[in-house]
Amino acid sequence: MKKNSLKAGLVLLTLSIIISACKKTEENPITGTTPTTPTVPTTPAADATLKSASAAYFPVVGMAFTYNFAQMADVMAIVKREVNTITFGNELKEESVVRGSSGVYDYTTADAFYNLAAANGLQVTGHTLVWHSQQNAAYLNGLLNPLTVTPSTTNLANNGTFEAGPDATTGDVFTGWQDLNHTNGTFSAATGTAAYAGSRALQANVTSAAQSYNLQMLMRTPIPVTKGNTYNVSFWVKGSAAATTQYEIRSSDASVVYQSAAVTTGWTQINYSYTATGTTMQVAFDLGANVGTYYIDNVGVFATTTTATTTLTAAQKSVIIDSAMKKYIVNTIKHYSGKIKTWDVVNEPFTDNGRLRTPQSYTIPAANVNNQFLYAQYIGSNAYDQNNYVLKAFQYAKATDPAITTFINDYNLESSRSKVDSMKALVTFINKSGALIDGVGTQMHITLATTQANIDYAFTTLASTGLKVRISELDVALNPTKTASYVADAAALSSQAAMYKYVVQSYIKNVPAAQRYGITIWGVTDTDSWLNTPTAPDYPLLFDKTYTKKPAYTGFLQGLQ
């Protein structure tokens, strides 16, 4: 996908819905214009639905749209009747979740969309974890800015990583940390992937709301400091729900600095510059205010009186971007653990000539510098080495949840043989490192000019990988030249129906039944398609603006016969 728009221009309700399909790089807001679809007789069986007709051939049939569009009753009536799975148009792309220059994670809209889908008996395909487009590029690029650092890298906090413990002498869960109070909860060691780094983190389970100090963990041994000097106190924190918690910095002169920390469901780093008023200091965490589970890791106390600026090396940048990519993959899969079971892990890794998308093969357009970011610029620009960002992304995804079904997804596989050949080579290479990729998604944003031979070649090539094959974003454009006055006539709609029919037939013919994952249509009605704009009307989908089945719908069903 390049950046695309799904738009709804409805007669009774004006609502602009943005959805990203995979061959468009700019958004054109709807101004209320809707195409007029000629009436062409269709004869699907009265009780025919996409999901009932396709059930014998593949398990998944879906549609893609955005949350605002999903709240329209007429749209959801079609979706519930016709399909069993939906794909979020935008809501799980990084730009929609990772907010602001600080990169705060916010799943609010995606959660609401998931809950709506679940309430209507629909499965969700997660789209997408790693993509060069619809990124919070300002945040990612900001991570690479020159750093202001201290001349000392010594962490003065004893066991700030919580790796050591329990303590045989004191009985503390964590060596060097005293369980000072636990009247409304308990402290324990979070292990494995629950830790931010390493193998352990502090976990606090608050069973009832009380005062912050009712559940309190304190550094057991005061840290020697120099009065008047500054120290950076930092730690990573997350919780089972958004909340505000408290921490303290205690001084030998009996003064205490109280600070609040905003907690989200993703790891957030807290930093505070403390000026010492005594000769020792201690950090305490006061976690008893709100019911929930809280995690703290990598507590640091560093002298910061003198600072210097340093430019990051290429190796440092690689580590930083690798960490940011991993963080989004891990946090997002965990956030929907047991809910979203299929993920587009990597989207559009190739350019149309079959080269990995790097600064050497692809230039970010000037209009997209704030929402496009090339991971391959920093993590493995060679498609076939162990540092490849695609390989790492799938390793992180499978390590987070081995049970999920993982896909790699790209467009124009049916029009560029070099691209589909490169896709086969890449997935074969990656799966030599283990069963990391379960399937390949071919988007199939096609036109009437798309050749049957290339469609067949794409399906046979993808099937030869032995992996699942999924049509992930199907639509058939009728106005690829973007003619402003275009109106689809009966002949065009009939040809479109024939193209839908052929795609389905070729998919069934060329992909063995065990490898057919399913087909998702990229939109519901013509008016909400990313291809339909006021300056270039189009009619690419199965339903017209009145929610009526088009000849294309019949063509899809005929492809199953």
Secondary structure, 3 states (H helix, E strand, C coil): CCCCCCCEECCCCEECCCCCCCCCCCCCCCCCCCCCCCCCCCCCCCCCCHHHHHCCCCCEEEEEECHHHHCCHHHHHHHHHHCCEEEECCCCCHHHHEECCCCEECCHHHHHHHHHHHHCCCEEEEEEEEECECCCHHHHHHCCCCEEECCCCCCCCCCCCCCCCCCCCCCCCCCCEEEEEECCEEEEEEEHHHCCCCCEEEEEEECCCCCHHHEEEEECCCEECCCCCEEEEEEEEEECCCEEEEEEEEECCCCEEEEEEEECCCCEEEEEEEECCCCEEEEEEECCCCCEEEEEEEEEEEECCCCEEECCCHHHHHHHHHHHHHHHHHHHHHHCCCCCCEEEEEECCECCCCCECCCCCCCCCHHHCCCECCHHHCCCCCCCCCCCHHHHHHHHHHHHCCCCEEEEEECCCCCCHHHHHHHHHHHHHHHHHCCCCCEEEECCEEECCCCHHHHHHHHHHHHCCCCEEEEEEEEEECCCCCCCCCCCCHHHHHHHHHHHHHHHHHHHHHCCHHHEEEEEECCCEHHHCCCCECCECCCCCCECCCCCECHHHHHHHHHCC
